[in-house]
Amino acid sequence: MHFARQRMTVTWRFAVIALTIAASLVVSPKPRAQDYPVRPVKIVVPFPAGGTADAVPRLVGDWLSLK
């Protein structure tokens, strides 16, 4: 009898959690996409200018700035 009661409690908790998740999905507003980035992005390179470690981030930055 104890096992049946414990099983019913677990089932009841699962049902409550499932209903809570379903209700939060129905009630929550739909997310809207924003333009990214909304401000300038800085790429920090911890190496001196003039090497490969400087050239690659500059190329990636130029590629990311294209719309």
TAFEN-V982123 format. One record per residue. N is the residue number from 1. RES is the residue in one letter. PHI is phi in degrees with one decimal (none if undefined). OMEGA is omega in whole degrees, 0 to 359 (* if undefined). Layout:
N_RES_PHI_OMEGA / N_RES_PHI_OMEGA
//
This chain:
1_M_none_180 / 2_H_-63.3_180 / 3_F_-64.5_180 / 4_A_-65.0_179 / 5_R_-67.2_179 / 6_Q_-65.9_179 / 7_R_-65.2_178 / 8_M_-66.0_179 / 9_T_-65.1_179 / 10_V_-65.1_178 / 11_T_-63.4_179 / 12_W_-63.1_179 / 13_R_-63.9_178 / 14_F_-60.8_180 / 15_A_-63.7_179 / 16_V_-64.5_179 / 17_I_-64.8_180 / 18_A_-63.6_179 / 19_L_-67.1_178 / 20_T_-65.0_179 / 21_I_-65.1_180 / 22_A_-62.3_180 / 23_A_-65.9_180 / 24_S_-68.7_178 / 25_L_-71.9_181 / 26_V_-75.7_186 / 27_V_-81.4_186 / 28_S_-67.9_179 / 29_P_-70.6_180 / 30_K_-73.1_179 / 31_P_-71.3_179 / 32_R_-113.6_179 / 33_A_-74.9_177 / 34_Q_-109.5_173 / 35_D_-67.2_179 / 36_Y_-116.0_349 / 37_P_-83.2_179 / 38_V_-88.4_177 / 39_R_-147.0_181 / 40_P_-61.2_178 / 41_V_-105.5_179 / 42_K_-101.9_174 / 43_I_-103.8_182 / 44_V_-97.0_179 / 45_V_-113.5_185 / 46_P_-84.4_179 / 47_F_-129.8_180 / 48_P_-68.7_181 / 49_A_-69.9_174 / 50_G_106.9_181 / 51_G_-106.2_178 / 52_T_-63.2_180 / 53_A_-65.9_176 / 54_D_-95.8_185 / 55_A_-71.9_183 / 56_V_-63.7_177 / 57_P_-61.8_177 / 58_R_-66.2_178 / 59_L_-65.9_178 / 60_V_-64.8_178 / 61_G_-62.0_177 / 62_D_-65.1_179 / 63_W_-65.5_180 / 64_L_-71.1_183 / 65_S_-80.2_178 / 66_L_-72.7_179 / 67_K_-111.8_*
//
